[in-house]
């Protein structure tokens, strides 16, 4: 229903997805083509070597686009079409940023000391992921080296940012290790191709991981997410092979909700309910939309239609939730069907929500004189007084009223026993010494 309804799962729960993300067709084709091009051009002359470096920059641009679209909620490759037409200068800016960071760290080491230089290198390593994230979204060089901006990103992600740095470091080291192993027992061309392919594979994973970290904390960081959180997580679950229930609301209704056109969305759901009245999940969604819209008449109408259905289906707990939410929104809400008041109050009492139960039962005998549920109402009121409120004398009077007014009722015998118990407890309370 909204992006704040449920937070995205933390990035460490998505690590299997991080490692498998590059396996989709678009990424694999680019990895193979770029790695093959780099392997061919790296050893046939200086000009070709320059072309291989340009190929790396082009691949980095692809990684930046993965980071950006993931941060904006496109968590699976199939739900996004890259329509960028202008040149992507982010790879060049990233190279420049790394140069600036390293230059500053070296200067600190030269002028302040080796220890300070080592500390500076560690800080650079910690700041680099945040710098890449800022660069991916802002596309501005100075924003990506601005300490204030970088600290905003780190603070927005919080402590998990440092775990993210560890995962990125491990991914990078794994790629380098595999590349070194391949060099030992394969021809140079083959080993370089495979090493570059492995490195590119892990680069896609790394940039996807950084993008997901931004998406996970998009509210704290002010990232403009283009996909509703629930829809994004649904797409992610489907891509991960999990069983997902069919989408309850259609795309048109979802679109109206996203545009805050609650009245139109409610009308569409209401029309569906005429055909799918037994669909309780749809009923619940309708109730939520009505509550967000806040118009009293539709809320009252739906509550009085839906609660009897829930009571008949013995879903008392859900009925209590619906009634309590509506009552908070509309304090003078009344139930048209008097026969559901006692079972609804009983369900509330079973949930130990006695305030709701008492409010439902208060004045029932005066509002509905001669109603067949009056003995049951008295019994429930008496039990709440006796068991929850310690009003033993009052409970005794209520039980005695059942016996006196309804001697032939099936609850009369139980009421007599309860009156006796309440009387004993009242006498015991009076005889016990008062607390200091």
C-alpha positions, -999 to 999 in steps of 0.1 A, spaced: 0 0 0 29 24 6 67 23 6 68 26 43 45 -3 49 74 -28 51 111 -21 50 132 -39 24 152 -69 37 188 -61 47 214 -65 21 231 -94 38 200 -114 34 203 -108 -4 238 -122 -7 227 -153 -27 209 -129 -51 240 -107 -52 262 -136 -65 236 -148 -90 226 -114 -104 253 -113 -131 240 -146 -145 212 -130 -165 217 -128 -202 224 -91 -206 252 -92 -180 268 -125 -192 269 -113 -229 286 -81 -218 310 -99 -195 321 -124 -222 323 -97 -250 343 -72 -229 366 -98 -214 373 -112 -248 380 -78 -263 403 -69 -234 422 -102 -237 427 -97 -275 437 -61 -274 460 -62 -243 490 -78 -262 490 -65 -297 504 -30 -294 501 3 -275 470 15 -294 452 -17 -288 462 -16 -251 445 19 -250 414 3 -265 414 -24 -238 415 3 -211 386 21 -228 367 -12 -228 372 -14 -191 357 21 -187 328 11 -209 322 -19 -187 324 3 -156 297 25 -171 275 -6 -174 282 -13 -137 272 22 -127 239 18 -145 233 -14 -125 241 4 -93 218 33 -102 188 13 -113 190 -10 -83 191 20 -60 159 32 -76 141 -1 -69 147 -21 -101 160 -51 -83 158 -76 -111 172 -71 -146 140 -78 -165 120 -49 -152 142 -21 -165 151 -7 -199 181 15 -201 171 46 -221 201 67 -214 213 87 -244 239 110 -230 275 100 -224 283 84 -191 314 101 -176 311 84 -142 339 58 -149 363 86 -157 353 105 -127 357 74 -105 393 70 -118 399 107 -110 384 103 -75 406 73 -68 436 93 -79 426 122 -56 420 100 -26 453 81 -31 472 114 -37 458 128 -4 467 96 15 503 97 1 507 134 9 496 127 45 521 99 47 549 121 34 542 152 55 527 137 87 542 102 89 538 66 79 512 58 105 491 87 96 495 77 59 483 41 68 453 55 86 445 78 57 446 47 33 421 29 56 398 59 56 401 61 18 391 25 15 361 30 38 350 62 20 353 48 -15 320 28 -16 301 59 -4 319 79 -30 309 55 -58 273 55 -45 271 93 -45 287 94 -80 262 69 -93 232 90 -83 245 126 -84 270 122 -113 291 151 -99 328 148 -92 330 172 -63 299 158 -46 316 123 -47 347 137 -28 328 160 -5 334 146 31 300 160 43 281 142 15 300 110 21 293 111 58 256 116 51 256 84 31 276 65 57 253 78 85 222 70 65 232 34 61 246 32 96 267 4 110 258 -20 82 279 3 59 310 -11 74 298 -47 69 291 -37 33 327 -25 30 339 -59 42 318 -78 17 330 -55 -11 366 -61 -1 361 -99 0 345 -99 -34 374 -79 -49 400 -101 -32 382 -133 -44 383 -120 -80 421 -112 -78 428 -146 -61 410 -165 -88 428 -145 -115 462 -154 -99 453 -191 -97 443 -192 -134 476 -177 -144 495 -206 -129 482 -234 -152 467 -219 -183 480 -202 -214 483 -164 -210 454 -155 -234 430 -180 -218 440 -171 -183 436 -134 -189 403 -139 -206 390 -160 -177 405 -137 -150 390 -106 -166 356 -124 -170 357 -134 -133 367 -98 -123 339 -84 -143 314 -109 -129 323 -98 -94 322 -62 -104 286 -66 -114 279 -82 -81 297 -54 -62 278 -26 -79 245 -44 -75 253 -48 -38 260 -11 -34 228 -3 -53 208 -26 -30 223 -9 1 211 25 -12 177 10 -20 174 -6 14 180 28 31 164 50 4 141 68 28 170 78 51 191 89 22 164 106 2 169 84 -29 142 88 -55 128 53 -58 109 46 -90 92 13 -79 68 8 -51 86 -10 -23 61 -39 -21 62 -43 -59 100 -43 -59 102 -69 -31 76 -90 -49 97 -89 -81 128 -99 -61 110 -128 -45 97 -141 -78 133 -138 -93 146 -157 -63 122 -186 -70 100 -181 -40 63 -189 -41 44 -156 -42 7 -152 -41 -8 -135 -71 -10 -98 -70 -43 -89 -52 -49 -54 -67 -45 -48 -104 -20 -24 -119 -46 3 -124 -57 3 -88 -21 2 -76 -14 32 -99 -43 51 -83 -30 43 -48 5 55 -58 -10 88 -70 -30 90 -37 -63 89 -56 -78 69 -27 -115 75 -36 -111 62 -71 -91 32 -59 -117 24 -33 -144 26 -59 -126 1 -81 -121 -23 -52 -158 -19 -42 -169 -29 -77 -146 -60 -76 -162 -69 -42 -196 -71 -58 -182 -101 -78 -157 -114 -51 -176 -108 -19 -160 -139 -2 -125 -127 -9 -115 -116 26 -80 -104 15 -97 -81 -9 -121 -70 19 -91 -62 41 -74 -41 13 -107 -23 8 -109 -15 45 -73 -2 45 -80 21 16 -111 34 32 -93 41 64 -66 60 45 -92 80 27 -110 88 60 -145 93 47 -169 82 74 -199 70 54 -180 44 33 -161 32 64 -194 28 84 -211 10 55 -182 -15 50 -177 -22 87 -214 -31 91 -212 -53 60 -178 -70 67 -181 -76 105 -212 -99 103 -193 -119 76 -162 -123 98 -184 -133 129 -202 -159 108 -168 -173 97 -156 -173 134 -128 -149 126 -134 -129 158 -98 -116 161 -99 -101 127 -133 -86 134 -120 -70 165 -91 -54 146 -115 -40 120 -139 -26 146 -111 -11 168 -95 7 138 -128 20 126 -138 31 161 -106 51 165 -113 69 132 -151 73 140 -157 75 177 -195 75 174 -195 44 152 -225 22 158 -231 -14 147 -264 -19 128 -266 -57 135 -271 -61 172 -266 -99 170 -229 -95 164 -222 -73 194 -219 -101 220 -197 -124 198 -175 -94 189 -172 -84 226 -165 -120 235 -137 -122 209 -123 -89 223 -124 -103 258 -106 -135 247 -79 -112 233 -78 -94 267 -89 -62 250 -115 -56 277 -118 -19 270 -133 -27 236 -155 -54 251 -169 -32 278 -175 -4 254 -194 -27 231 -216 -41 259 -222 -8 278 -259 0 279 -268 -30 257 -300 -39 277 -312 -3 274 -304 0 237 -320 -34 229 -347 -42 255 -358 -78 254 -329 -89 232 -321 -126 235 -284 -118 241 -289 -98 272 -282 -128 296 -249 -135 277 -240 -98 278 -246 -98 316 -225 -129 319 -196 -115 300 -197 -82 319 -197 -101 352 -167 -122 342 -147 -92 331 -155 -75 365 -146 -106 384 -116 -119 366 -99 -88 352 -111 -58 373 -114 -73 408 -149 -57 412 -162 -87 431 -193 -70 447 -204 -56 413 -198 -89 396 -219 -106 422 -248 -82 415 -246 -88 378 -246 -126 382 -276 -123 406 -294 -102 380 -292 -130 355 -307 -155 380 -334 -131 390 -344 -118 356 -338 -150 335 -343 -180 359 -352 -203 330 -322 -193 308 -294 -219 302 -269 -194 318 -289 -192 351 -272 -222 368 -237 -210 358 -246 -174 369 -257 -187 403 -223 -205 408 -204 -174 396 -225 -152 420 -215 -174 449 -178 -173 439 -179 -135 435 -196 -132 470 -168 -152 486 -141 -132 469 -158 -99 479 -160 -111 515 -124 -122 515 -113 -88 500 -132 -70 528 -117 -92 556 -81 -90 543 -59 -63 560 -55 -32 540 -22 -24 524 -1 2 542 
